[in-house]
Amino acid sequence: MPQTLAAPAHSELIIKKSRFIGCVQPMPDRASAQAVVDALWKQHPGAAHVCWALLAGGQSAAVDDGEPSGTAGRPMLDVMRHQDLEGVLATVVRYFGGVKLGAGGLVRAYTDCVAQALLTAPKVVLQAMATLECSVPYSLEGLLRREIDAAGAELLRVDHSSLVTLQWRLPKSQAAACQQRINDSGQGRVGWIEAREM
């Protein structure tokens, strides 16, 4: 099953006087990843390279940032793919130490830096989530809130107009059973709005 990270984890390697500072962290999309990379440049203005790889569905990326093509971003991405990760950004800041490592040495350095960080990274199983939304008469609001709470779901929104509309998110595997319980206790007075998967 795909996993993501619960929190960032770091590593640091010195290889032939070059310093490699690695970080792996949960990341939802490319725009967020680019913001992290921009911040790293501000924190490390003397760095030679800030290479990065993002695994995030259709927004995945591998960036060598001036290192020879295919020696940094792609190997970093491969390490994460091998561990079946999703929604994860790996960054490696390199301070050049004056000794060239060659293509093979660079691939090993970037791969090892990410692998070392992943050794200590707390991982969590990535669950497919479903968002449910329905409208009920005011008399059923309390019942619906109790069902949502009992399912351990996250209440996202409540709107009060002629009816009460509630929206919540829970693991996709529990969505059908939750809907059935609400239908049973709502006695035909529950109006469902199309569910969405996340």
C-alpha positions in Angstrom: 0.0 0.0 0.0 1.3 3.5 -0.8 2.6 5.4 2.2 3.4 9.1 2.9 5.4 10.7 5.7 4.0 11.9 8.9 6.8 14.4 9.5 10.0 15.6 7.9 13.3 13.7 8.4 16.8 14.9 7.7 20.2 13.5 6.8 23.7 14.9 6.2 26.7 13.3 4.3 30.2 14.5 3.6 31.6 12.9 0.5 35.1 14.0 -0.7 34.7 17.4 1.0 31.2 18.0 -0.5 28.4 18.4 2.0 25.0 17.0 1.1 22.1 18.1 3.3 19.0 16.0 2.7 15.4 16.3 3.8 12.3 14.2 3.0 8.8 15.6 3.9 5.1 15.3 3.1 4.2 17.5 0.2 0.8 17.8 -1.6 1.7 19.4 -4.9 4.4 21.0 -7.1 3.6 24.6 -6.1 4.2 23.8 -2.4 7.4 21.9 -3.4 8.7 24.9 -5.3 8.1 27.2 -2.3 10.2 24.8 -0.1 13.0 24.8 -2.7 12.9 28.6 -2.9 13.1 28.8 0.9 16.1 26.4 0.9 18.0 28.8 -1.5 17.4 31.6 0.9 18.7 29.5 3.8 21.7 28.2 1.9 22.8 31.1 -0.4 26.3 29.6 -0.7 25.1 26.2 -1.9 26.1 24.9 -5.3 22.9 23.0 -6.0 19.5 22.4 -4.5 18.3 19.2 -6.2 14.8 17.8 -5.6 12.3 15.2 -6.4 8.6 15.1 -5.8 6.2 12.1 -5.9 2.7 13.6 -6.0 0.6 11.9 -8.6 0.5 13.8 -11.9 2.6 16.6 -10.4 5.7 14.5 -9.8 9.1 16.1 -10.8 12.8 15.4 -10.8 15.2 18.4 -10.9 19.0 18.1 -11.2 19.5 21.9 -10.7 22.8 22.1 -12.7 24.2 18.7 -11.8 24.8 16.5 -14.9 21.5 15.3 -16.3 20.1 12.3 -14.5 22.5 12.3 -11.6 20.4 13.8 -8.9 16.6 14.3 -9.3 15.8 11.0 -11.1 17.9 8.8 -8.6 16.2 10.6 -5.7 12.8 9.9 -7.2 13.7 6.3 -7.8 14.5 5.8 -4.0 11.1 7.1 -3.1 9.3 5.0 -5.7 11.1 1.9 -4.5 9.7 2.6 -1.0 6.1 3.0 -2.5 5.8 6.6 -1.3 3.3 9.2 -2.5 2.9 12.9 -1.6 6.6 13.2 -0.6 9.3 15.8 -1.5 13.0 15.0 -1.2 15.5 17.8 -1.3 19.3 17.7 -1.2 21.4 20.9 -0.8 24.9 20.4 -2.0 27.9 22.5 -1.0 30.7 21.7 -3.5 34.0 20.7 -1.7 36.3 21.1 -4.7 36.6 17.4 -5.7 34.5 16.2 -8.6 32.6 13.0 -7.9 31.8 11.9 -11.4 28.3 10.8 -12.6 28.4 7.5 -10.6 29.6 9.2 -7.5 26.8 11.9 -7.8 24.1 9.2 -8.3 25.3 7.4 -5.1 25.6 10.6 -3.1 22.1 11.8 -3.9 20.6 8.3 -3.5 22.3 7.7 -0.2 21.3 11.1 1.2 17.6 10.5 0.5 17.8 6.9 1.7 19.4 7.9 5.0 16.7 10.5 5.6 14.0 7.9 4.8 15.5 5.5 7.4 14.3 7.8 10.2 11.2 9.2 8.5 7.9 8.3 10.2 5.6 6.7 7.6 1.8 6.4 7.5 -0.4 4.4 5.1 -2.0 6.6 2.6 -5.8 6.0 2.6 -8.1 6.9 -0.1 -10.6 9.3 1.4 -14.2 10.0 0.4 -16.1 13.3 1.1 -19.8 12.8 1.8 -22.5 15.5 1.9 -26.2 15.4 2.7 -29.1 17.6 3.7 -31.5 16.7 6.4 -34.4 18.4 8.3 -33.3 20.2 11.5 -34.7 17.4 13.7 -32.1 15.0 12.3 -29.0 17.2 12.7 -28.1 15.8 16.1 -28.5 12.2 14.9 -26.4 12.9 11.8 -23.6 14.6 13.9 -23.5 11.6 16.2 -23.2 9.2 13.2 -20.3 11.3 11.8 -18.6 11.4 15.2 -19.1 7.6 15.7 -17.5 7.0 12.3 -14.4 9.0 13.3 -15.0 11.2 10.3 -13.8 14.8 10.0 -16.6 17.3 9.8 -15.8 19.8 7.1 -18.8 22.1 6.8 -22.3 22.7 8.1 -24.8 25.0 6.4 -28.1 26.0 7.9 -30.9 27.1 5.5 -34.3 25.5 4.9 -32.4 22.2 5.6 -29.2 21.4 7.4 -26.4 20.4 5.0 -23.3 18.6 6.5 -20.1 17.6 4.7 -17.5 15.3 6.1 -14.5 13.2 5.1 -13.7 9.6 6.1 -11.7 6.7 4.7 -13.3 5.5 1.4 -13.5 1.9 2.8 -15.9 3.1 5.5 -18.1 5.5 3.3 -20.7 3.0 2.1 -21.4 1.6 5.6 -21.6 5.1 7.0 -24.1 6.1 4.3 -26.2 3.0 5.0 -26.4 3.7 8.7 -27.5 7.3 8.1 -30.1 6.1 5.5 -31.5 3.5 8.0 -31.7 6.0 10.9 -32.9 8.9 8.7 -36.1 7.0 7.5 -36.1 8.4 4.0 -35.5 12.0 5.0 -31.8 12.2 4.0 -30.9 13.9 0.7 -27.5 12.9 -0.5 -25.3 15.3 -2.6 -22.9 13.6 -4.9 -19.9 12.1 -3.0 -16.3 12.9 -4.1 -13.2 10.9 -3.7 -9.9 12.4 -2.6 
